[in-house]
Amino acid sequence: MLGRIRKILYRSIDNKEISYDGLKKLTKEKEVILIDVRSNQEYEEGHLNGAINISVYNLKNEIENLVKDKEKVIILYCSSGHRSKKAKEILENLEYKNVYNLKNGIDDLWVKG
C-alpha cells in the first residue's frame, strides 16, 4: 500500500503536484490534510469536502497551530494552482515535509465536473 501512495505522490516529483484523481485515491488510503488557501469568501462559495480554509496570506501565522506534525501529508489547493504553489513554498520553508499542490486548482474541476 505504501508503494501505491508513493507512486501517486511522486508522479510529478519535481514540483510535487497531485491530480484530483490522485487526491481521491490517496485520501482513501491515507490520512491527509486538505487545505483551501483561497479567501474565506471563495471557500464559502464552494470547496472540496473535508478541506479547511486558511488563506495563503494567513498561512504562515496559522499553520503551526493547526498542523503540529510536520510529517503529515498536506495537500493545498486554490482556484488555479498559483496561490497553492506559493503556499507550498511557505510550508516547505517552515520545514513541512510532505506538501503537495493540487494540479490546476479546483476551477479545472468545476469546468470538467
TIGUSE-554476 format. One record per residue (C-alpha): residue number from 1; residue in one letter; x, y, z. Coordinates in nm, 3 decimals. Each point is the difference from the previous one (the first is absolute). Layout:
<atoms>
 pos code    east   north      up
 NUM    A       X       Y       Z
...
</atoms>
This chain:
<atoms>
 pos code    east   north      up
   1    M   0.000   0.000   0.000
   2    L   0.279   0.242   0.084
   3    G   0.146  -0.059  -0.345
   4    R  -0.327   0.104  -0.164
   5    I  -0.014   0.315   0.211
   6    R   0.355   0.091  -0.099
   7    K  -0.084  -0.061  -0.365
   8    I  -0.297   0.236   0.022
   9    L   0.198   0.267   0.181
  10    Y   0.315  -0.014  -0.206
  11    R  -0.145  -0.001  -0.351
  12    S   0.104   0.360  -0.025
  13    I   0.289  -0.003   0.244
  14    D   0.169   0.321  -0.116
  15    N  -0.286   0.226   0.101
  16    K  -0.196  -0.240   0.223
  17    E  -0.331   0.042  -0.177
  18    I  -0.282  -0.248   0.034
  19    S  -0.298  -0.048  -0.229
  20    Y  -0.356  -0.005   0.129
  21    D  -0.021  -0.374  -0.073
  22    G   0.322  -0.049   0.193
  23    L  -0.144   0.203   0.286
  24    K  -0.313  -0.216   0.013
  25    K   0.204  -0.322   0.006
  26    L   0.239   0.133   0.262
  27    T  -0.275   0.113   0.237
  28    K  -0.144  -0.353  -0.009
  29    E   0.334  -0.151   0.097
  30    K   0.154   0.254   0.235
  31    E  -0.094   0.286   0.227
  32    V   0.069   0.328  -0.175
  33    I  -0.057   0.358   0.097
  34    L  -0.174   0.188  -0.279
  35    I   0.043   0.377   0.015
  36    D  -0.184   0.251  -0.216
  37    V   0.226   0.307  -0.016
  38    R  -0.256   0.227  -0.166
  39    S  -0.182   0.281   0.177
  40    N  -0.277  -0.077   0.247
  41    Q  -0.257   0.131  -0.250
  42    E   0.128  -0.231  -0.275
  43    Y   0.000  -0.293   0.244
  44    E  -0.361   0.071   0.101
  45    E  -0.105   0.005  -0.368
  46    G   0.118  -0.361  -0.036
  47    H   0.282  -0.225   0.115
  48    L   0.111  -0.362   0.003
  49    N  -0.149  -0.222   0.270
  50    G   0.217  -0.018   0.309
  51    A   0.208   0.306  -0.088
  52    I   0.089   0.261   0.257
  53    N   0.041   0.361  -0.104
  54    I   0.318   0.190   0.072
  55    S   0.063   0.289  -0.237
  56    V   0.347  -0.001  -0.150
  57    Y   0.047   0.342   0.162
  58    N  -0.066  -0.145   0.349
  59    L   0.167  -0.336  -0.051
  60    K   0.335   0.080   0.159
  61    N  -0.167   0.126   0.318
  62    E  -0.266  -0.272   0.035
  63    I   0.144  -0.327  -0.129
  64    E   0.208  -0.099   0.301
  65    N  -0.304   0.028   0.228
  66    L  -0.205  -0.227  -0.228
  67    V   0.263  -0.247  -0.124
  68    K   0.267  -0.065   0.259
  69    D   0.137  -0.318  -0.161
  70    K   0.226   0.113  -0.283
  71    E   0.002  -0.353  -0.149
  72    K  -0.376   0.000  -0.075
  73    V  -0.105  -0.011  -0.363
  74    I  -0.143   0.340  -0.090
  75    I  -0.170   0.072  -0.330
  76    L  -0.058   0.363  -0.088
  77    Y  -0.236   0.141  -0.259
  78    C  -0.137   0.327  -0.131
  79    S  -0.186   0.104  -0.313
  80    S   0.272  -0.048  -0.260
  81    G   0.302  -0.136   0.186
  82    H   0.198   0.325   0.029
  83    R  -0.077   0.092   0.361
  84    S   0.035  -0.360   0.110
  85    K   0.348  -0.017  -0.156
  86    K   0.093   0.308   0.203
  87    A  -0.154  -0.162   0.309
  88    K   0.202  -0.317  -0.064
  89    E   0.321   0.206   0.002
  90    I  -0.103   0.163   0.328
  91    L  -0.059  -0.338   0.165
  92    E   0.324  -0.144  -0.135
  93    N   0.185   0.300   0.144
  94    L  -0.163  -0.083   0.334
  95    E   0.143  -0.353  -0.041
  96    Y  -0.320  -0.189  -0.079
  97    K   0.116  -0.311  -0.185
  98    N  -0.298  -0.141  -0.194
  99    V  -0.168   0.295  -0.169
 100    Y  -0.173  -0.034  -0.336
 101    N  -0.183   0.231  -0.235
 102    L  -0.326  -0.099  -0.172
 103    K   0.086   0.030  -0.367
 104    N  -0.197   0.277  -0.179
 105    G  -0.206   0.084   0.311
 106    I  -0.372  -0.058   0.041
 107    D  -0.118   0.225  -0.282
 108    D   0.114  -0.277  -0.231
 109    L  -0.227  -0.243   0.190
 110    W  -0.305   0.225  -0.023
 111    V   0.051   0.032  -0.378
 112    K   0.041  -0.376  -0.047
 113    G  -0.251  -0.091   0.271
</atoms>
